[in-house]
Amino acid sequence: MTAEQPSAPKSGKARQSHSGVIHVNEPHTENFTVVGNHLLQHPELSLLAIGLAVHIQSLPAGSPIGIKTLAARFPEGEIRIAAALRELEEHGYLTRARERLQSGQVRTRTTSYNKPSRPLPVPSAPVVEPKPPAPAKTPAAALLTRLRTYDSRLLLSERDVRRLMPEVSVWLERGVPATVVERALTTGLPQDPIKHPAAFLAHRLTALLPPQLPIPVSLGASAPARPDPLQTCDGCERAFRAPGPGRCRDCRVVGTAA
């Protein structure tokens, strides 16, 4: 149960509003848990992490909350529960310390905090930066604009540049250097006046377009190896990748040191 809010109605009476949620609150005198809005309305925690934190805070001291225990209680599975526990650790709602027993075994002692042990993040408005122009289109525009330095008859308007950019981009995307494209468009120009430079260049870009390079096929190439499956550490119950069950690298190091 969350702490009572000043705006929430009392004595079970619902406060009317034009839109949004309507609260009907009844006071609890037994079997309830006080949870702060800093957790319930956390701007960065996932819904699964928030729900898992509330469940852990409602348990009596000494209750087992290992990954396997929680996975047996809830339908989300070990991988998602392990990720949610890491979220709570990162934001100060949970700590998990490994302890070595006299028998040499390693166990995990979990501590739950109803208030975070570190400052809450301050939500900020996302910064939307303008997308830079595509690299292939930016060399294409510069290339077309620069053609008039080779021959004044190839002077293009802004509208002509925008219309011809896609055709130049095809050359560049096929691996043809910009200098080669310029040479193909400016070599062997006719002696007669070029009345329509945009149409003249469009014809050359289409007629002289080189084919795509063939994709090399490597002989004897084998399929990439698949990653090892996820396992749950027998020591700290963290998820790790390995061919079979066992302990993660950290727990193996602790066991070797012991």
WOKAMO-V738899 format. One record per residue. SS is DSSP state (A for helix, B for strand, O for the rest). OMEGA is omega in radians with two decimals (999 if undefined). D_LAST is the distance of its C-alpha to the last C-alpha in whole Angstrom. Layout:
BEGIN
ss:SS omega:OMEGA d_last:D_LAST
ss:SS omega:OMEGA d_last:D_LAST
END
This chain:
BEGIN
ss:O omega:3.14 d_last:44
ss:B omega:3.08 d_last:45
ss:O omega:-3.06 d_last:46
ss:O omega:3.14 d_last:50
ss:O omega:-3.14 d_last:51
ss:O omega:-3.09 d_last:55
ss:O omega:-3.09 d_last:56
ss:O omega:3.14 d_last:55
ss:O omega:-3.14 d_last:58
ss:O omega:3.04 d_last:58
ss:O omega:3.01 d_last:59
ss:O omega:-3.13 d_last:59
ss:O omega:-3.11 d_last:62
ss:O omega:3.08 d_last:61
ss:O omega:-3.09 d_last:62
ss:O omega:3.07 d_last:64
ss:O omega:-3.08 d_last:63
ss:O omega:-3.13 d_last:65
ss:O omega:3.11 d_last:62
ss:O omega:-3.04 d_last:58
ss:O omega:3.03 d_last:56
ss:O omega:-3.09 d_last:58
ss:O omega:2.97 d_last:56
ss:O omega:-3.00 d_last:56
ss:O omega:3.02 d_last:54
ss:O omega:-3.14 d_last:54
ss:O omega:3.08 d_last:53
ss:O omega:3.10 d_last:50
ss:O omega:3.11 d_last:49
ss:O omega:3.07 d_last:46
ss:O omega:3.10 d_last:44
ss:O omega:-3.13 d_last:43
ss:O omega:3.12 d_last:40
ss:O omega:-3.11 d_last:41
ss:B omega:-3.11 d_last:40
ss:O omega:3.08 d_last:41
ss:A omega:3.08 d_last:43
ss:A omega:3.06 d_last:41
ss:A omega:-3.05 d_last:38
ss:A omega:-3.13 d_last:41
ss:O omega:-3.10 d_last:43
ss:O omega:-3.05 d_last:40
ss:O omega:-3.05 d_last:41
ss:O omega:-3.13 d_last:38
ss:O omega:3.06 d_last:36
ss:O omega:3.13 d_last:37
ss:A omega:3.12 d_last:39
ss:A omega:3.14 d_last:36
ss:A omega:3.13 d_last:34
ss:A omega:3.13 d_last:36
ss:A omega:3.13 d_last:37
ss:A omega:3.10 d_last:33
ss:A omega:3.11 d_last:33
ss:A omega:3.12 d_last:36
ss:A omega:-3.13 d_last:35
ss:A omega:-3.14 d_last:31
ss:A omega:-3.13 d_last:33
ss:A omega:-3.09 d_last:36
ss:O omega:3.05 d_last:33
ss:O omega:-3.13 d_last:32
ss:O omega:3.13 d_last:29
ss:O omega:3.14 d_last:26
ss:O omega:3.11 d_last:28
ss:O omega:3.14 d_last:25
ss:O omega:3.06 d_last:26
ss:O omega:-3.10 d_last:23
ss:A omega:-3.13 d_last:25
ss:A omega:3.12 d_last:26
ss:A omega:3.14 d_last:27
ss:A omega:3.12 d_last:29
ss:A omega:3.08 d_last:30
ss:A omega:-3.13 d_last:32
ss:A omega:-3.04 d_last:34
ss:O omega:-3.05 d_last:35
ss:O omega:-3.00 d_last:37
ss:O omega:3.14 d_last:35
ss:O omega:-3.01 d_last:32
ss:A omega:-3.06 d_last:28
ss:A omega:-3.13 d_last:29
ss:A omega:3.11 d_last:31
ss:A omega:3.10 d_last:30
ss:A omega:3.11 d_last:26
ss:A omega:3.12 d_last:29
ss:A omega:3.09 d_last:30
ss:A omega:3.09 d_last:27
ss:A omega:3.06 d_last:26
ss:A omega:-3.12 d_last:30
ss:A omega:3.07 d_last:29
ss:A omega:-3.09 d_last:26
ss:A omega:-3.09 d_last:28
ss:O omega:2.98 d_last:31
ss:O omega:3.11 d_last:29
ss:O omega:-3.05 d_last:30
ss:B omega:2.96 d_last:26
ss:B omega:3.11 d_last:23
ss:B omega:-3.11 d_last:20
ss:B omega:3.11 d_last:17
ss:B omega:-3.13 d_last:13
ss:B omega:3.11 d_last:11
ss:B omega:3.14 d_last:8
ss:O omega:3.12 d_last:10
ss:O omega:3.11 d_last:10
ss:O omega:-3.11 d_last:10
ss:O omega:3.12 d_last:7
ss:O omega:3.13 d_last:9
ss:B omega:3.09 d_last:10
ss:B omega:-3.11 d_last:14
ss:B omega:3.07 d_last:16
ss:B omega:-3.07 d_last:18
ss:B omega:3.09 d_last:22
ss:B omega:3.13 d_last:24
ss:B omega:-3.13 d_last:28
ss:O omega:3.10 d_last:30
ss:O omega:2.96 d_last:34
ss:O omega:-3.08 d_last:35
ss:O omega:-3.14 d_last:33
ss:O omega:3.08 d_last:31
ss:O omega:-3.09 d_last:32
ss:O omega:3.09 d_last:36
ss:O omega:3.08 d_last:38
ss:O omega:3.11 d_last:39
ss:O omega:-3.12 d_last:43
ss:O omega:3.12 d_last:44
ss:O omega:3.14 d_last:47
ss:O omega:-3.14 d_last:50
ss:O omega:3.11 d_last:49
ss:O omega:-3.14 d_last:50
ss:O omega:3.13 d_last:52
ss:O omega:3.13 d_last:53
ss:O omega:3.14 d_last:56
ss:O omega:3.09 d_last:55
ss:O omega:3.12 d_last:56
ss:O omega:-3.14 d_last:58
ss:O omega:-3.09 d_last:57
ss:A omega:-3.09 d_last:57
ss:A omega:-3.11 d_last:59
ss:A omega:3.13 d_last:62
ss:A omega:3.03 d_last:62
ss:A omega:-3.13 d_last:62
ss:A omega:-3.14 d_last:65
ss:A omega:3.13 d_last:67
ss:A omega:-3.13 d_last:67
ss:A omega:-3.12 d_last:68
ss:A omega:3.14 d_last:71
ss:A omega:-3.07 d_last:72
ss:A omega:-3.08 d_last:72
ss:A omega:-3.11 d_last:74
ss:A omega:3.07 d_last:77
ss:A omega:3.07 d_last:76
ss:O omega:-3.13 d_last:77
ss:O omega:-3.09 d_last:80
ss:A omega:3.12 d_last:82
ss:A omega:-3.13 d_last:83
ss:A omega:3.07 d_last:80
ss:O omega:-3.09 d_last:79
ss:O omega:3.01 d_last:78
ss:O omega:3.10 d_last:78
ss:A omega:3.13 d_last:74
ss:A omega:3.12 d_last:75
ss:A omega:3.13 d_last:76
ss:A omega:3.14 d_last:72
ss:A omega:-3.11 d_last:70
ss:A omega:-3.09 d_last:72
ss:A omega:-3.11 d_last:71
ss:A omega:-3.14 d_last:68
ss:A omega:-3.11 d_last:66
ss:A omega:3.06 d_last:68
ss:A omega:3.14 d_last:67
ss:A omega:3.10 d_last:63
ss:A omega:3.10 d_last:64
ss:A omega:-3.10 d_last:64
ss:A omega:-3.14 d_last:61
ss:A omega:3.07 d_last:59
ss:O omega:3.05 d_last:60
ss:O omega:3.13 d_last:59
ss:O omega:3.13 d_last:62
ss:O omega:-3.12 d_last:62
ss:A omega:3.14 d_last:64
ss:A omega:3.12 d_last:66
ss:A omega:3.10 d_last:67
ss:A omega:3.12 d_last:68
ss:A omega:-3.13 d_last:70
ss:A omega:3.13 d_last:72
ss:A omega:-3.10 d_last:73
ss:A omega:-3.04 d_last:75
ss:A omega:-3.12 d_last:77
ss:O omega:3.08 d_last:78
ss:O omega:3.13 d_last:81
ss:O omega:-3.14 d_last:82
ss:O omega:3.10 d_last:86
ss:O omega:-3.14 d_last:89
ss:O omega:3.08 d_last:90
ss:O omega:3.09 d_last:89
ss:O omega:-3.05 d_last:86
ss:O omega:-3.10 d_last:87
ss:O omega:-3.07 d_last:84
ss:A omega:-3.14 d_last:81
ss:A omega:3.11 d_last:79
ss:A omega:3.12 d_last:80
ss:A omega:-3.13 d_last:81
ss:A omega:3.12 d_last:77
ss:A omega:3.11 d_last:76
ss:A omega:-3.13 d_last:78
ss:A omega:3.14 d_last:76
ss:A omega:3.14 d_last:73
ss:A omega:-3.06 d_last:73
ss:A omega:-3.07 d_last:75
ss:O omega:-3.10 d_last:73
ss:O omega:3.14 d_last:70
ss:O omega:3.12 d_last:68
ss:O omega:3.08 d_last:66
ss:O omega:3.08 d_last:62
ss:O omega:3.10 d_last:60
ss:O omega:3.12 d_last:59
ss:O omega:-3.13 d_last:55
ss:O omega:3.11 d_last:53
ss:O omega:3.14 d_last:52
ss:O omega:-3.13 d_last:49
ss:O omega:3.06 d_last:50
ss:O omega:3.14 d_last:47
ss:O omega:3.14 d_last:45
ss:O omega:3.13 d_last:42
ss:O omega:3.13 d_last:41
ss:O omega:-3.11 d_last:38
ss:O omega:3.12 d_last:35
ss:O omega:3.13 d_last:34
ss:O omega:3.10 d_last:30
ss:O omega:3.12 d_last:28
ss:O omega:3.10 d_last:28
ss:B omega:3.09 d_last:26
ss:B omega:3.06 d_last:23
ss:B omega:-3.08 d_last:22
ss:O omega:3.11 d_last:18
ss:O omega:-3.11 d_last:17
ss:O omega:-3.06 d_last:14
ss:O omega:3.09 d_last:16
ss:O omega:3.03 d_last:19
ss:O omega:3.11 d_last:20
ss:B omega:3.09 d_last:23
ss:B omega:-3.13 d_last:22
ss:B omega:3.13 d_last:24
ss:O omega:3.12 d_last:23
ss:O omega:-3.12 d_last:25
ss:O omega:-3.14 d_last:23
ss:O omega:3.12 d_last:21
ss:O omega:-3.12 d_last:17
ss:O omega:3.12 d_last:15
ss:O omega:-3.07 d_last:16
ss:A omega:-3.11 d_last:14
ss:A omega:-3.13 d_last:12
ss:A omega:3.09 d_last:10
ss:A omega:3.11 d_last:10
ss:A omega:3.11 d_last:9
ss:A omega:3.13 d_last:6
ss:A omega:3.12 d_last:5
ss:A omega:3.11 d_last:5
ss:A omega:3.13 d_last:4
ss:O omega:999 d_last:0
END
